Amino acid sequence: MSRVLLALITVLALTSCAESYNIQGSSSISSLDGSKLYLKAFKDNELKNIDSCDVVHGKFRFAGLLDTIRMANLFMDDESILPIVVEKGEIEIKLDAASQKVSGSPLNDKLYEFITLHTQLNNEMNELSHKQSQMLLDGIDEETIDRQLSVEAATIAQREDSLVTNFIVENFDNVLGPGVFMIMTSNYPYPVLTPQIEDIMSKATKNFKDDPYVKEYYQTANEIQVRQNGLVDDTPQQAVQPETIPDSLHVPLTNVPQK
């Protein structure tokens, strides 16, 4: 058998054994037809394309060899639509005007169960403004309203804090822990050490601490705190905020540019 033929057989054998990802998507949003979608992930401090495809008659598909499981985001142009874990399995994305969801693989199912719970808490917080208006119409004085709603808001905030913290802790050693940590900290104007972050880091595994984003964020936040404690006013104006993630855990599709 020639060396060329042997090499070809070896390559084919290795390729057949390699894991792959298959992501099927559907959209009921007509404006997406003809658009190009991208899978992007944060690597070596840069936002990089993993894959791309076109939306044709409300359908799209990503597929390829899986070198490593990673947290990524679905983009249209420069707009992030939703987070997704690129992993082995028959992954399904559903996009409509009211919601977006990824399912079909273990980590995506876990991620979107968490996002659903987080969205419910956001909705509860948003409902407080409607409740305030109704209480005013009912003739309740503003001091009483503020006192009651402040207590309710604090309770919801604590539940949200616990939900996020527990989820990150439970997923220290897979891509979900660092991924949600990235989402959480992207909302800060610059890297800060909050009690929540300190609590998470006090429990963190070596694997979590060694994640490139977590490591850089925590190191930068500590350096900033040291400078602030020394009364040096050189706090950076922007945080390390990779564009692989949306600004919140639930990004409405109204963020998708309309044609």
Contacts in CASP RR format, 6 or more apart in sequence:
PFRMAT RR
TARGET T0000
AUTHOR 0000-0000-0000
METHOD contacts of the structure
MODEL  1
MSRVLLALITVLALTSCAESYNIQGSSSISSLDGSKLYLKAFKDNELKNI
DSCDVVHGKFRFAGLLDTIRMANLFMDDESILPIVVEKGEIEIKLDAASQ
KVSGSPLNDKLYEFITLHTQLNNEMNELSHKQSQMLLDGIDEETIDRQLS
VEAATIAQREDSLVTNFIVENFDNVLGPGVFMIMTSNYPYPVLTPQIEDI
MSKATKNFKDDPYVKEYYQTANEIQVRQNGLVDDTPQQAVQPETIPDSLH
VPLTNVPQK
15 65 0 8 1.000
18 65 0 8 1.000
18 66 0 8 1.000
19 65 0 8 1.000
19 66 0 8 1.000
19 88 0 8 1.000
20 63 0 8 1.000
20 64 0 8 1.000
20 65 0 8 1.000
20 66 0 8 1.000
20 88 0 8 1.000
21 62 0 8 1.000
21 63 0 8 1.000
21 64 0 8 1.000
21 66 0 8 1.000
21 86 0 8 1.000
21 87 0 8 1.000
21 88 0 8 1.000
21 89 0 8 1.000
21 91 0 8 1.000
22 61 0 8 1.000
22 62 0 8 1.000
22 63 0 8 1.000
22 64 0 8 1.000
22 89 0 8 1.000
22 90 0 8 1.000
22 91 0 8 1.000
23 39 0 8 1.000
23 61 0 8 1.000
23 62 0 8 1.000
23 63 0 8 1.000
23 84 0 8 1.000
23 86 0 8 1.000
23 91 0 8 1.000
23 92 0 8 1.000
23 93 0 8 1.000
24 59 0 8 1.000
24 61 0 8 1.000
24 90 0 8 1.000
24 91 0 8 1.000
24 92 0 8 1.000
24 93 0 8 1.000
25 59 0 8 1.000
25 60 0 8 1.000
25 61 0 8 1.000
25 92 0 8 1.000
25 93 0 8 1.000
25 94 0 8 1.000
25 95 0 8 1.000
26 58 0 8 1.000
26 59 0 8 1.000
26 60 0 8 1.000
26 92 0 8 1.000
26 93 0 8 1.000
26 94 0 8 1.000
26 95 0 8 1.000
27 55 0 8 1.000
27 58 0 8 1.000
27 59 0 8 1.000
27 60 0 8 1.000
27 94 0 8 1.000
27 95 0 8 1.000
27 96 0 8 1.000
28 58 0 8 1.000
28 95 0 8 1.000
28 96 0 8 1.000
28 97 0 8 1.000
29 95 0 8 1.000
29 96 0 8 1.000
29 97 0 8 1.000
29 253 0 8 1.000
29 256 0 8 1.000
31 256 0 8 1.000
31 258 0 8 1.000
31 259 0 8 1.000
32 55 0 8 1.000
32 58 0 8 1.000
32 76 0 8 1.000
32 95 0 8 1.000
32 256 0 8 1.000
33 55 0 8 1.000
33 56 0 8 1.000
33 57 0 8 1.000
33 58 0 8 1.000
34 54 0 8 1.000
34 55 0 8 1.000
34 56 0 8 1.000
35 54 0 8 1.000
35 55 0 8 1.000
35 76 0 8 1.000
35 77 0 8 1.000
35 259 0 8 1.000
36 52 0 8 1.000
36 53 0 8 1.000
36 54 0 8 1.000
36 55 0 8 1.000
36 76 0 8 1.000
36 77 0 8 1.000
37 52 0 8 1.000
37 53 0 8 1.000
37 54 0 8 1.000
37 55 0 8 1.000
37 60 0 8 1.000
37 74 0 8 1.000
37 75 0 8 1.000
37 76 0 8 1.000
37 81 0 8 1.000
38 49 0 8 1.000
38 50 0 8 1.000
38 51 0 8 1.000
38 52 0 8 1.000
38 74 0 8 1.000
38 75 0 8 1.000
38 76 0 8 1.000
39 49 0 8 1.000
39 50 0 8 1.000
39 51 0 8 1.000
39 52 0 8 1.000
39 62 0 8 1.000
39 72 0 8 1.000
39 73 0 8 1.000
39 74 0 8 1.000
39 75 0 8 1.000
39 84 0 8 1.000
39 86 0 8 1.000
40 47 0 8 1.000
40 48 0 8 1.000
40 49 0 8 1.000
40 50 0 8 1.000
40 72 0 8 1.000
40 73 0 8 1.000
40 75 0 8 1.000
40 243 0 8 1.000
40 244 0 8 1.000
41 47 0 8 1.000
41 48 0 8 1.000
41 50 0 8 1.000
41 70 0 8 1.000
41 71 0 8 1.000
41 72 0 8 1.000
41 73 0 8 1.000
41 86 0 8 1.000
41 244 0 8 1.000
42 48 0 8 1.000
42 182 0 8 1.000
42 213 0 8 1.000
42 242 0 8 1.000
42 243 0 8 1.000
42 244 0 8 1.000
42 245 0 8 1.000
44 212 0 8 1.000
45 212 0 8 1.000
45 216 0 8 1.000
45 242 0 8 1.000
47 242 0 8 1.000
47 243 0 8 1.000
47 244 0 8 1.000
50 62 0 8 1.000
50 70 0 8 1.000
50 72 0 8 1.000
50 86 0 8 1.000
51 62 0 8 1.000
51 63 0 8 1.000
51 64 0 8 1.000
52 62 0 8 1.000
53 60 0 8 1.000
53 61 0 8 1.000
53 62 0 8 1.000
54 60 0 8 1.000
60 93 0 8 1.000
66 86 0 8 1.000
66 87 0 8 1.000
66 88 0 8 1.000
69 85 0 8 1.000
69 86 0 8 1.000
69 87 0 8 1.000
69 88 0 8 1.000
69 107 0 8 1.000
69 174 0 8 1.000
69 175 0 8 1.000
70 85 0 8 1.000
70 86 0 8 1.000
70 175 0 8 1.000
71 83 0 8 1.000
71 84 0 8 1.000
71 85 0 8 1.000
71 86 0 8 1.000
71 175 0 8 1.000
71 176 0 8 1.000
71 178 0 8 1.000
71 179 0 8 1.000
71 182 0 8 1.000
71 244 0 8 1.000
72 83 0 8 1.000
72 84 0 8 1.000
72 85 0 8 1.000
72 86 0 8 1.000
72 244 0 8 1.000
73 80 0 8 1.000
73 81 0 8 1.000
73 82 0 8 1.000
73 83 0 8 1.000
73 84 0 8 1.000
73 244 0 8 1.000
73 245 0 8 1.000
73 246 0 8 1.000
74 80 0 8 1.000
74 81 0 8 1.000
74 82 0 8 1.000
74 83 0 8 1.000
74 84 0 8 1.000
74 93 0 8 1.000
75 81 0 8 1.000
76 256 0 8 1.000
76 257 0 8 1.000
77 257 0 8 1.000
78 243 0 8 1.000
79 255 0 8 1.000
79 256 0 8 1.000
79 257 0 8 1.000
80 243 0 8 1.000
80 244 0 8 1.000
80 245 0 8 1.000
80 246 0 8 1.000
80 251 0 8 1.000
80 255 0 8 1.000
81 95 0 8 1.000
81 100 0 8 1.000
81 246 0 8 1.000
81 251 0 8 1.000
81 253 0 8 1.000
81 255 0 8 1.000
81 256 0 8 1.000
82 93 0 8 1.000
82 95 0 8 1.000
82 100 0 8 1.000
82 101 0 8 1.000
82 102 0 8 1.000
82 246 0 8 1.000
82 251 0 8 1.000
83 102 0 8 1.000
83 111 0 8 1.000
83 115 0 8 1.000
83 179 0 8 1.000
83 183 0 8 1.000
83 245 0 8 1.000
83 246 0 8 1.000
84 91 0 8 1.000
84 93 0 8 1.000
84 102 0 8 1.000
84 108 0 8 1.000
85 102 0 8 1.000
85 105 0 8 1.000
85 107 0 8 1.000
85 108 0 8 1.000
85 111 0 8 1.000
85 175 0 8 1.000
85 176 0 8 1.000
87 105 0 8 1.000
87 106 0 8 1.000
87 107 0 8 1.000
87 108 0 8 1.000
88 105 0 8 1.000
89 104 0 8 1.000
89 105 0 8 1.000
90 104 0 8 1.000
90 105 0 8 1.000
91 102 0 8 1.000
91 103 0 8 1.000
91 104 0 8 1.000
91 105 0 8 1.000
91 108 0 8 1.000
92 102 0 8 1.000
92 103 0 8 1.000
92 104 0 8 1.000
93 100 0 8 1.000
93 101 0 8 1.000
93 102 0 8 1.000
94 100 0 8 1.000
94 101 0 8 1.000
94 103 0 8 1.000
95 253 0 8 1.000
96 253 0 8 1.000
97 253 0 8 1.000
98 253 0 8 1.000
99 253 0 8 1.000
100 251 0 8 1.000
100 253 0 8 1.000
101 112 0 8 1.000
102 108 0 8 1.000
102 111 0 8 1.000
102 112 0 8 1.000
103 109 0 8 1.000
103 112 0 8 1.000
107 174 0 8 1.000
107 175 0 8 1.000
107 176 0 8 1.000
110 171 0 8 1.000
110 176 0 8 1.000
111 176 0 8 1.000
111 180 0 8 1.000
114 163 0 8 1.000
114 167 0 8 1.000
114 176 0 8 1.000
114 180 0 8 1.000
114 249 0 8 1.000
115 249 0 8 1.000
115 250 0 8 1.000
117 163 0 8 1.000
118 160 0 8 1.000
118 163 0 8 1.000
118 164 0 8 1.000
118 249 0 8 1.000
118 250 0 8 1.000
119 249 0 8 1.000
119 250 0 8 1.000
121 156 0 8 1.000
121 159 0 8 1.000
121 160 0 8 1.000
121 163 0 8 1.000
122 160 0 8 1.000
122 248 0 8 1.000
122 250 0 8 1.000
124 156 0 8 1.000
125 153 0 8 1.000
125 156 0 8 1.000
125 157 0 8 1.000
125 160 0 8 1.000
128 149 0 8 1.000
128 152 0 8 1.000
128 153 0 8 1.000
128 156 0 8 1.000
131 149 0 8 1.000
132 145 0 8 1.000
132 149 0 8 1.000
135 145 0 8 1.000
135 148 0 8 1.000
136 142 0 8 1.000
136 145 0 8 1.000
161 196 0 8 1.000
164 180 0 8 1.000
164 184 0 8 1.000
164 196 0 8 1.000
165 196 0 8 1.000
165 199 0 8 1.000
165 200 0 8 1.000
167 176 0 8 1.000
167 177 0 8 1.000
167 180 0 8 1.000
168 176 0 8 1.000
168 177 0 8 1.000
168 180 0 8 1.000
168 181 0 8 1.000
168 184 0 8 1.000
168 200 0 8 1.000
169 200 0 8 1.000
169 203 0 8 1.000
171 177 0 8 1.000
171 180 0 8 1.000
172 203 0 8 1.000
172 204 0 8 1.000
172 205 0 8 1.000
172 207 0 8 1.000
172 208 0 8 1.000
173 205 0 8 1.000
173 207 0 8 1.000
173 208 0 8 1.000
177 208 0 8 1.000
178 208 0 8 1.000
178 211 0 8 1.000
178 213 0 8 1.000
178 214 0 8 1.000
179 213 0 8 1.000
179 245 0 8 1.000
180 249 0 8 1.000
181 200 0 8 1.000
181 208 0 8 1.000
181 211 0 8 1.000
181 213 0 8 1.000
181 214 0 8 1.000
181 217 0 8 1.000
182 213 0 8 1.000
182 214 0 8 1.000
182 217 0 8 1.000
182 242 0 8 1.000
182 244 0 8 1.000
182 245 0 8 1.000
183 245 0 8 1.000
183 246 0 8 1.000
183 248 0 8 1.000
183 249 0 8 1.000
184 196 0 8 1.000
185 191 0 8 1.000
185 197 0 8 1.000
185 217 0 8 1.000
185 239 0 8 1.000
186 239 0 8 1.000
186 241 0 8 1.000
186 242 0 8 1.000
186 245 0 8 1.000
186 247 0 8 1.000
187 247 0 8 1.000
187 248 0 8 1.000
188 239 0 8 1.000
189 237 0 8 1.000
189 238 0 8 1.000
189 239 0 8 1.000
190 224 0 8 1.000
190 235 0 8 1.000
190 236 0 8 1.000
190 237 0 8 1.000
190 238 0 8 1.000
190 239 0 8 1.000
191 217 0 8 1.000
191 218 0 8 1.000
191 220 0 8 1.000
191 221 0 8 1.000
191 224 0 8 1.000
191 239 0 8 1.000
191 240 0 8 1.000
192 221 0 8 1.000
192 224 0 8 1.000
192 225 0 8 1.000
193 221 0 8 1.000
193 222 0 8 1.000
193 225 0 8 1.000
197 218 0 8 1.000
197 221 0 8 1.000
201 209 0 8 1.000
201 218 0 8 1.000
204 214 0 8 1.000
208 214 0 8 1.000
209 215 0 8 1.000
209 218 0 8 1.000
213 240 0 8 1.000
213 242 0 8 1.000
216 240 0 8 1.000
217 239 0 8 1.000
217 240 0 8 1.000
220 240 0 8 1.000
224 235 0 8 1.000
224 236 0 8 1.000
227 234 0 8 1.000
227 235 0 8 1.000
228 235 0 8 1.000
246 255 0 8 1.000
END
